[in-house]
């Protein structure tokens, strides 16, 4: 961490800086808006707009692929320029995407809306994560990212619960929910301007070269790329719940349960990765993923979903913030935005590919792609545990 970072206001109890708290509050509001809508989307696309499971997979796959391209560019810009304007623009574009979704009457319009929303997500993610990374050292970076993911995911608990309540208030109509979601989305944009941006170390040359990032970083990216192409958009998991005869309330309840697990475990997972190793925590998370996906594919009744969705939330908690902290550990401070952008881009392109092939192979139940994914990720977890990567934790001293 830079000398400037050491002077930032810090909470005496947690050791987290003011900016970490502000960024976390921004993410909470935006995620409240996004996740109010996320469990509604499979029903809205298939029941209201007339889309098929393949269309749903296409929409989410293209949306996340779009975010990936934006993340790669935003990451590089985050190293070269001021970061707060990029974060503000990203949250503003996402709010515009939610407006377009409220206006959608056909699934291609919904696709355009999700495209816009995810462009904003891609633009804001790497510079926001770089701000968090610059406020920390490897000794507390997992904790800071874990806190941010916990706050972000708390919005994913509040959002669906709010959506479920509003669904009853608006007489079981989906479209009014999209308009209401604009309120927290716009509030998050306003809150961005409370971030106190500090000077950050910049690359010596504006021109980028892959050689500027360590070999260990690229090995990790290779593993994440393989994982990405079998990591489906979560809307397909909600569709699986719908296929197992759960109605709207049941699907939203499962999604809330998943996010409660994710939110509760994110901060402890970050702390654990600070004290043990990022690799170990991440590999265990992939093991959770494999078990959950195999379960999603093999169970024949909806009762098991109430066990599998919290387990899946554990996977996300053990990998999301931990993965970002791991990337920040492996690269020079002047390349953090770029490295985080590439990581997010690779994961997003994989998600796009996964959404497309899983949607096409879904059939009537989705069992085959889910089982295939579970088996592949079990192998990836073992490979990651044995991959020759230097431990960033050992460099802490």
C-alpha positions in Angstrom: 0.0 0.0 0.0 1.2 3.5 -0.8 2.1 6.1 1.8 -1.0 8.0 0.8 -3.1 5.0 1.4 -1.7 4.7 4.9 -3.1 8.1 5.7 -6.7 7.3 4.7 -9.3 7.4 7.4 -9.6 3.9 8.9 -12.1 2.3 11.2 -10.4 1.4 14.4 -12.3 -1.8 14.7 -12.1 -3.3 11.2 -9.1 -1.4 9.9 -11.1 -0.7 6.7 -10.8 2.7 5.1 -13.6 5.3 4.4 -13.5 4.6 0.7 -14.0 0.9 1.2 -17.2 1.7 3.1 -18.4 4.2 0.5 -17.8 1.8 -2.4 -19.5 -0.9 -0.5 -22.6 1.3 0.1 -22.7 2.2 -3.6 -22.6 -1.5 -4.6 -25.3 -2.3 -2.0 -27.7 0.2 -3.6 -26.9 -0.9 -7.2 -27.2 -4.6 -6.3 -30.5 -3.9 -4.6 -31.8 -2.6 -7.9 -30.2 -5.3 -10.0 -31.3 -8.2 -7.8 -34.8 -6.9 -7.4 -35.1 -7.7 -11.1 -32.8 -10.7 -11.5 -35.1 -13.5 -10.3 -38.0 -11.8 -12.2 -36.1 -12.0 -15.5 -36.6 -15.7 -16.3 -40.4 -15.3 -15.8 -40.5 -11.9 -17.7 -38.5 -13.2 -20.7 -40.3 -16.6 -21.0 -43.8 -15.7 -19.8 -44.3 -12.1 -20.9 -41.9 -11.6 -23.8 -42.3 -15.2 -25.2 -38.6 -16.2 -25.1 -37.4 -19.8 -24.8 -34.7 -21.2 -22.5 -32.2 -20.8 -25.3 -33.2 -17.1 -25.7 -32.8 -16.6 -21.9 -29.3 -18.2 -22.2 -28.5 -15.9 -25.2 -29.6 -12.8 -23.3 -27.6 -13.5 -20.2 -24.6 -14.9 -22.1 -24.4 -11.9 -24.5 -25.0 -9.5 -21.5 -22.1 -10.9 -19.6 -19.9 -11.2 -22.6 -20.5 -7.5 -23.3 -19.5 -6.7 -19.7 -16.3 -8.7 -20.2 -15.2 -6.6 -23.2 -15.9 -3.4 -21.3 -14.1 -4.7 -18.2 -10.9 -5.3 -20.2 -10.9 -1.7 -21.5 -12.0 -0.1 -18.2 -9.2 -2.0 -16.4 -6.5 -0.5 -18.6 -8.1 3.0 -18.3 -8.2 2.6 -14.5 -4.4 2.3 -14.5 -3.9 5.3 -16.9 -6.6 7.8 -15.7 -8.7 8.8 -12.7 -10.9 6.0 -11.5 -13.9 7.8 -9.9 -15.3 9.1 -13.2 -15.2 5.6 -14.7 -17.0 4.2 -11.7 -19.7 7.0 -11.9 -20.2 6.5 -15.7 -20.5 2.7 -15.2 -23.2 3.0 -12.6 -25.1 5.6 -14.7 -25.1 3.4 -17.8 -26.4 0.5 -15.7 -29.3 2.7 -14.5 -30.1 3.5 -18.2 -30.2 -0.2 -18.9 -32.8 -0.8 -16.3 -34.9 2.0 -17.8 -34.7 0.2 -21.2 -35.7 -3.1 -19.6 -38.8 -1.4 -18.1 -39.8 -0.3 -21.6 -39.1 -3.7 -23.3 -42.0 -5.3 -25.2 -40.0 -8.0 -27.1 -37.1 -10.1 -26.1 -34.6 -8.4 -28.5 -35.3 -5.1 -26.7 -34.7 -6.9 -23.4 -31.4 -8.1 -24.9 -30.5 -4.5 -25.8 -31.4 -3.4 -22.2 -29.2 -6.1 -20.6 -26.4 -5.2 -23.1 -26.5 -1.6 -21.8 -26.7 -2.6 -18.2 -23.7 -4.9 -18.5 -21.7 -2.3 -20.4 -22.1 -0.2 -17.3 -21.1 -3.1 -15.0 -18.0 -3.7 -17.1 -17.0 -0.1 -17.0 -17.3 0.3 -13.2 -16.0 -3.0 -12.0 -12.2 -2.9 -12.5 -11.7 0.8 -11.4 -13.8 0.2 -8.3 -11.8 -3.0 -7.4 -8.6 -1.1 -8.1 -9.7 1.6 -5.6 -10.2 -1.1 -3.0 -6.9 -2.8 -3.7 -5.0 0.4 -3.4 -6.5 1.0 0.1 -5.0 -2.3 1.4 -2.0 -4.6 1.7 -1.9 -8.3 1.1 -2.3 -8.8 4.9 -5.8 -7.2 4.9 -6.9 -7.3 1.2 -9.0 -10.4 1.5 -10.9 -8.8 4.4 -11.6 -5.6 2.4 -12.8 -7.4 -0.7 -14.8 -9.8 1.5 -16.5 -6.8 3.2 -17.3 -5.3 -0.2 -18.8 -8.5 -1.5 -20.8 -9.0 1.7 -22.3 -5.5 1.3 -22.9 -6.0 -2.4 -24.6 -9.3 -1.7 -26.7 -7.8 1.1 -28.3 -5.8 -1.7 -29.0 -9.2 -3.4 -30.9 -10.2 -0.3 -32.8 -7.0 0.1 -33.6 -6.7 -3.6 -35.4 -10.0 -4.1 -37.3 -9.6 -0.8 -38.4 -6.1 -1.8 -39.3 -7.5 -5.2 -41.4 -10.3 -3.7 -43.3 -7.8 -1.5 -43.8 -5.4 -4.4 -45.0 -8.2 -6.6 -47.9 -8.7 -4.2 -48.5 -4.9 -4.0 -48.7 -4.4 -7.8 -51.1 -7.4 -8.2 -48.6 -9.9 -9.6 -47.4 -7.8 -12.4 -43.7 -7.8 -13.4 -43.2 -4.6 -15.3 -43.8 -2.1 -12.4 -40.9 -3.8 -10.6 -38.5 -2.5 -13.3 -39.6 1.1 -12.8 -39.2 0.9 -9.0 -35.7 -0.6 -9.4 -34.6 2.7 -11.0 -34.7 4.4 -7.6 -31.8 2.6 -5.8 -29.9 2.5 -9.1 -29.9 6.3 -9.4 -29.1 6.7 -5.7 -26.0 4.6 -6.2 -24.8 6.9 -8.9 -25.2 9.9 -6.6 -23.2 8.2 -3.8 -20.2 7.6 -6.1 -19.3 11.2 -5.7 -18.5 10.7 -2.0 -15.5 8.5 -3.0 -12.2 10.4 -2.2 -10.0 9.5 -5.1 -6.3 9.4 -4.3 -3.3 9.4 -6.6 -2.4 6.0 -7.7 0.8 4.5 -9.2 0.6 4.6 -13.0 2.3 2.4 -15.7 5.6 3.7 -16.9 4.4 3.4 -20.5 0.8 3.8 -21.8 1.3 0.9 -24.3 0.4 -2.4 -22.7 2.3 -5.7 -23.0 1.4 -9.1 -21.7 5.0 -9.4 -20.5 4.3 -6.7 -17.9 2.2 -9.2 -15.9 3.8 -12.2 -14.0 3.7 -15.8 -15.2 1.8 -16.8 -12.0 -1.0 -14.4 -12.9 -1.4 -15.9 -16.4 -1.4 -19.4 -15.0 -4.3 -18.4 -12.7 -6.1 -16.7 -15.6 -5.8 -20.0 -17.6 -7.5 -21.9 -14.9 -10.2 -19.3 -14.6 -10.8 -19.4 -18.4 -11.5 -23.2 -18.3 -13.8 -22.7 -15.3 -15.6 -19.8 -17.0 -16.9 -21.9 -19.9 -18.8 -24.2 -17.6 -20.0 -21.6 -15.1 -23.6 -20.8 -16.3 -25.5 -17.6 -15.7 -27.5 -17.9 -12.5 -30.7 -17.3 -14.4 -30.4 -20.9 -15.7 -30.2 -22.2 -12.2 -33.4 -20.3 -11.4 -34.9 -21.8 -14.5 -34.0 -25.3 -13.2 -35.9 -24.4 -10.0 -38.9 -23.4 -12.1 -38.6 -26.7 -14.1 -38.8 -28.5 -10.8 -42.3 -26.9 -10.2 -41.3 -24.0 -8.0 -43.4 -20.9 -8.6 -42.3 -17.3 -8.5 -42.3 -17.1 -4.7 -40.3 -20.3 -4.3 -37.7 -19.2 -6.9 -37.3 -15.8 -5.3 -37.0 -17.5 -1.9 -34.2 -19.8 -3.1 -32.4 -16.8 -4.6 -32.6 -14.9 -1.4 -31.3 -18.0 0.5 -28.4 -18.2 -1.9 -27.5 -14.6 -1.4 -27.8 -14.8 2.4 -25.3 -17.6 2.3 -23.1 -15.6 0.0 -23.3 -12.4 2.1 -22.8 -14.1 5.5 -19.7 -16.1 4.3 -17.9 -13.5 2.2 -16.2 -11.6 5.0 -15.1 -14.7 6.9 -13.8 -16.1 3.5 -11.7 -13.0 2.9 -10.3 -13.2 6.5 -9.5 -16.8 6.0 -7.7 -16.1 2.8 -5.6 -13.5 4.5 -4.5 -16.0 7.2 -4.2 -19.2 5.1 -3.9 -18.9 1.3 -6.0 -17.5 -1.5 -5.5 -20.7 -3.5 -6.8 -23.1 -0.7 -9.9 -21.0 -0.1 -10.6 -20.6 -3.8 -10.1 -24.4 -4.5 -12.5 -25.3 -1.7 -15.0 -22.9 -3.3 -14.8 -24.7 -6.6 -15.4 -27.9 -4.8 -18.6 -26.4 -3.4 -19.6 -25.4 -7.0 -19.0 -28.9 -8.3 -21.2 -30.5 -5.6 -23.9 -27.9 -6.1 -24.0 -28.3 -9.9 -24.1 -32.1 -9.7 -26.9 -31.8 -7.2 -28.8 -29.4 -9.5 -28.5 -31.8 -12.3 -29.3 -35.1 -10.5 -32.1 -34.2 -8.0 -35.6 -34.9 -9.1 -37.5 -33.0 -6.4 -37.5 -29.3 -5.4 -36.8 -30.1 -1.7 -33.1 -30.6 -2.3 -32.8 -27.1 -3.8 -33.1 -25.6 -0.3 -29.8 -27.3 0.5 -28.1 -26.8 -2.8 -28.6 -23.0 -3.2 -27.0 -22.1 0.1 -24.1 -24.5 -0.8 -23.8 -22.6 -4.1 -23.8 -19.3 -2.2 -20.8 -20.7 -0.2 -19.0 -21.3 -3.5 -19.5 -17.7 -4.5 -18.3 -16.4 -1.1 -15.2 -18.5 -1.2 -14.2 -17.4 -4.7 -15.5 -13.9 -5.7 -13.7 -11.5 -3.4 -10.9 -13.9 -2.7 -10.2 -14.2 -6.5 -10.0 -10.4 -6.8 -7.7 -10.1 -3.8 -5.5 -12.9 -5.3 -5.1 -11.1 -8.6 -4.2 -7.9 -6.8 -1.6 -9.8 -4.8 0.1 -11.2 -7.9 0.6 -8.0 -10.0 2.5 -4.7 -9.6 0.4 -1.8 -8.2 0.7 0.0 -11.5 -1.1 -2.8 -13.3 -3.9 -3.7 -10.9 -6.7 -2.2 -12.9 -5.5 -3.9 -16.1 -5.0 -7.3 -14.3 -8.5 -7.1 -12.6 -10.0 -6.1 -15.9 -8.5 -9.1 -17.8 -9.6 -11.4 -15.0 -13.2 -10.1 -15.2 -13.1 -10.2 -19.0 -11.9 -13.8 -19.2 -14.6 -14.9 -16.7 -17.3 -12.9 -18.5 -16.4 -14.3 -21.9 -16.5 -17.8 -20.4 -19.9 -17.0 -18.9 -21.2 -15.9 -22.3 -20.0 -19.1 -23.9 -21.4 -21.1 -21.0 -24.8 -19.4 -21.2 -25.0 -20.1 -25.0 -24.1 -23.7 -25.0 -26.0 -24.5 -21.8 -29.1 -22.8 -23.1 -28.9 -24.8 -26.4 -28.3 -28.1 -24.6 -30.9 -27.4 -21.9 -33.7 -29.5 -23.3 -36.6 -29.9 -21.0 -34.7 -30.0 -17.7 -31.1 -28.9 -18.0 -29.8 -32.0 -16.3 -27.1 -32.9 -18.9 -25.2 -29.5 -19.0 -25.4 -29.2 -15.2 -23.9 -32.6 -14.6 -21.2 -32.0 -17.2 -20.3 -28.7 -15.6 -20.1 -30.2 -12.1 -17.7 -33.0 -13.3 -15.4 -30.5 -15.2 -15.2 -28.1 -12.2 -14.3 -30.9 -9.8 -11.3 -31.6 -12.0 -10.5 -27.9 -12.2 -10.5 -27.7 -8.4 -7.9 -30.5 -8.2 -5.8 -28.9 -10.9 -5.8 -25.5 -9.2 -4.8 -27.1 -5.9 -1.7 -28.6 -7.6 -0.9 -25.8 -10.0 2.7 -24.3 -9.5 1.8 -20.8 -8.3 3.9 -18.7 -6.0 2.1 -17.8 -2.8 1.5 -14.1 -2.5 1.0 -14.6 1.2 4.7 -15.7 1.6 5.8 -12.3 0.2 4.0 -10.5 3.0 6.8 -11.4 5.3 
